[in-house]
Amino acid sequence: MRKGKVIVISMMFFCILIFIAAIVWFMMYQGELAEPTGEEKHAAILHASGLLKSDAQDKKTINNLYQRYILARKVNLDSGEWVADDVQTQGCKKLAPEHDPAKIHQRCTIADVYLVKDKSNKIQQIILPVFGKGAKSMMYAFLALDPDGRTVKNLYYYQQRETPFLGARVEDESWRKQWPGKKVVDNNWMPALRITQEKPQNIDEYTVDGISGATLTSNGVERSINYWTGEQGYGRFLQRITRGPDIIVP
């Protein structure tokens, strides 16, 4: 009996050490997140568009879907106009803290845009890369919009290192399902998204419920979406594409 108790106590002690080591590792490496690879981005774009329903797809399937339905283009954020795909000059500059609500540190003039087409090659969605600082880490997502440039089709976070069971829930389907149909800019094309921790009686088309217990992460999502849909981000581009159906296709 004594030997059995020693074994049980030893196992409990070992488990506690493993748990403590995991916490220490999590605290030490939080936020040390590398920029996603091209393959990770392609899969995430397909998820955001609704074309990829499962993570268990092989590379060939992902590549075929991407090549068939996704048009990758570049846009000048200052003018909102398309630029040639082979443009190399990014024109990046460091952002002052007062102009960096999403805490991305620098802004590049040339940015990516992804257009989702159907089998008839008609553009169905516009997908924008959005990223910004959460509570613990940089969070990378793709925001899928209707061709009106305002209405959300999907928001898909695919790389982040927020606190498990709290901020990390930005990837949960249960939280993401409230995004379709929301509007990210108002009638004057000003960023208008709000994420609230106090559930209002009547949630309007600009308001999303925050993640319970993850205020800092929720605030980070709000700041990053509003930054990238504003004039420093894709704001001018989103205004331009409403002028006529031909503008959306470069």
C-alpha angles and dihedrals in degrees: 000000000000091000091050092052091050090052093049092047091047091051091049091050091049092051091050090052091050090049092049091047090052091052092048091049091048092051094045098049100035110128095014090117122153120220110267120263123246092255092052090050093051092052091046092050090053090049091050091050093050092241094112114055101173139041089219095083121122123238093255093056092048092049093048093049092046094049093047102046109020128079113194113205139164128232135193105237093203095057102021089230130131118257131198116279092235095058107128103180109095099180092213121181135180115258123227112233092250090057095043109072092153091051094230091142097216139039124214120203095218116061138172126255126184123207120201116211131189129227089281090053092247114146110248103168143017115217121200126191109233128181139164145146119291126185095292111004149014109279122211123201145155119232113207115203136184115251087262087077093229112065121081120233096175144339114212122185109195106166127036140118104214124148111296115253090010123051091005087071088086083094095051117112090219090064098036096053092076093063103074109096095022118125122228098194131037129233090281092052093250119141106263109166116133127188112195131192091198107069109229121218092243116031109204130207092272098050130087128184112249125232110272111248093007105090095148093051092047090050089050091054092049093048094047095048092047092046095052094044092047132082094279089054131031096322097114091044092051090052093050096053092060093063094079143336093254095062093065091064112068 
